[in-house]
């Protein structure tokens, strides 16, 4: 082994990450850089531990995992015309969706939007939940919701 370089075998078993390994970030060196940046901001701004310093709560259930999360909110109008930004992002989303003609590809938020549309007027509940709700005391002026039959829009 010369030159100070190491060669690591490519692993395709995701379970290896749970056995002391790690997931390789997407995007090569740029993806790795983004991963380190997000890790730095998530831990430093929230005073949480870095991922390498967290304790696995499955191995030590009494431990404090101390993970951090990062949410970024941007005022897109600070970068220019907000509608132009929205149109550009919509174009990117459509490009992602049409990237594989053989099977559906979802852009971020697609599945959540579909779920919202599906549940906008109704929500599926287990029969046991319906029974528990029907036993709750309710205002007599409010009728108990009626089930929607399968196939009814």
N, C-alpha and C positions, 0 to 999 in steps of 0.2 A: 504494500500500500504506500505509494509515494505521493508527494505533492500535497499532503494534508487534506485530501478529499476522501470522503466516505461514500460508499455506494449502499443505498438502502434498498432492500427488496420491495417490490410493489406488492401491496397486500390488498385483496379485494374482499376480505371477510370483515363486515362491519362489527361483528362480535369481538374482533381483536382490540377495538378501541376500549371495550369494557374490561379487557384483560391487561391493563397497563399501557395500552397504546394510545394513539390519538388519531383523529380524523384529519386528513390532509385538506387544507383549504382549496377551494376551486380557483382557477385562474392563474396558476403558476405563481411567479414572484409578485405580481400585482395583487392577486387574491390573498396571498400571504401577508402582504403589506396592509391591505384593508382589514384583514382579520386582526392583526396586531394593533392597528389604530382603534378599532372598535373595542377590543379588549382593554386597551389603555384607558379610553374614555369611560367605558362602562364601570371599571373598577375605581379609577381615580376620582371621577366626579361623584360617585355614590358612596365612597369610602368602603366599598366591598372588597373582597379578596380577588386576586387574579385567579383564573380557572385552575392554574397549576397549584394554588394554595388552598383550594376548597377541600373540605372533608366530605367524602361520599356518605350521604345520610343512610344509604342502604347498608354500608359496612358499619357505621356507627350512628344508629338511630337517635341517640341523645345529643348528637353534635349540631352545631349551628353551621349550615352550609355557607352562608354569607355570600351569596351570588349577587351580582349587580346587573342592572338592566339599563339600557340606553334608549331613550325616545328622543327623536329630534323633530322639532316643529319649525318649518320654514315659512316665512311670508314670501311666497313666490313673486308677489308684485314688487318686492325690493330688488328683483333681478330683471325686471322688465314687465311687459304686458302679460298679465296673468292668463288671459284667454289664449295667447300665443303659446304659453308654457303648457296649458292644458291640452291644446291641439297637438303639440309635439309629443307629449307623453301618450296621448291617445293613439298616435301613429305608431309609437314604439310598442304599445300593448297589442295593437292589431298585428304588428310584425311578429311578435312572440306567439300569438294565437295561431297564426297561419304558417308557422315554421315547420310543421310536420303535417302534411296532408293526410297521412295514414291514420293518425290517431289524434284526439283532441289534446291541445296544449293550453294550459290555463295561465293567464297573466296574474300577477299578485292581486288578490282581492276578488277574483272571479267566483270562486267557490262560495265565499262569504256573501257576495251579492246574490248569487243564485239561491242560497239558503234564506236570505232575508226576503226575497221575492216569494219563495215558496211558503214562508211562514208569516206573510204580512197580515193575513186575515185569520189564520188558524195556526195551531201548533199541535204536533203529534204528542200525545201523552200515553203512558202505559196505563192499562186498565186499573192497576192498583192505585195509581195517582188519581185517576178520575174518581174512584171510590172514596179515597181519603178526602178529596175536595168536596164531594157531595155530602159528606158527613159534617163538614164545618158549618157552624151557625152563620147564616147569611141574612142580609136585609130581605125581608119578605117581598119587597117591591121589585127585587131583581130576580129574574128567572135564571135557573141553572142552565148553562150553555148546553146545547144539544150536540151530540156527535155528528160529524160529517161522514157520510158513507164514502168508502173507497171509490175513487173515480169521479167524485163530484168536485167540480172546480171551485 
